[in-house]
Amino acid sequence: AQSVTQPDIHITVSEGASLELRCNYSYGATPYLFWYVQSPGQGLQLLLKYFSGDTLVQGIKGFEAEFKRSQSSFNLRKPSVHWSDAAEYFCAVGDHGGSQGNLIFGKGTKLSVKP
Amino acid sequence: GAGVSQSPRYKVAKRGQDVALRCDPISGHVSLFWYQQALGQGPEFLTYFQNEAQLDKSGLPSDRFFAERPEGSVSTLKIQRTQQEDSAVYLCASSRGDTQYFGPGTRLTVL
């Protein structure tokens, strides 16, 4: 069955430090992969997506993610975290690019940022 | 342009009441999705429309849940005889290409 695992429930980093949020997936075919961010009381905002091609993808707000097929991973990174990055981050996998099929989400990683 | 909007943003219902949640997708978006997000969890798929056709309702947890999109635009998710386990945030998303755009959600609390 398709699934997404985000091993870290909660991560705290200092402002200015680097960040890596882990995501592992189980999917039978080539996956379409997404990272979304959710601030309190807000909907999900797309950070970046991977469909094919270059395995390192750039997103909004300075985020990037790398698709590693051999490790079934799609980890999210940011070189220098800002206090406004504090939020919950969700990794998701889908097919047909997300438009003709539903997304399967991980349980999320809550990011706290220390001043 | 305007994003996906949902109303009401918050809904409190007594157990056994019926509720209706509304989603206004981005104009021109063919596909519309409903997800349920329980506290501390990721969103879980409920149902999917392409225009007015409901192509997948495999995620609806019981026959108390019903969704419609009669004119291929606005959608309504209806929950009959609400139960406490229905308490969650209900998210709507729309898409025309490869990406789903989410609304702010409706937080349903069943007392």
Interface residues (C-beta under 8 A of the other chain):
Chain A: V4 Y32 F34 Y36 G41 Q42 G43 L44 Q45 L46 K49 F51 F90 A92 G97 G98 S99 Q100 G101 N102 L103 I104 F105 G106 K107 G108
Chain B: V4 V30 S31 F33 Y35 G40 Q41 G42 P43 E44 F45 Y48 Q50 D56 G59 L91 A93 S95 R96 G97 D98 T99 Q100 Y101 F102 G103 P104 G105
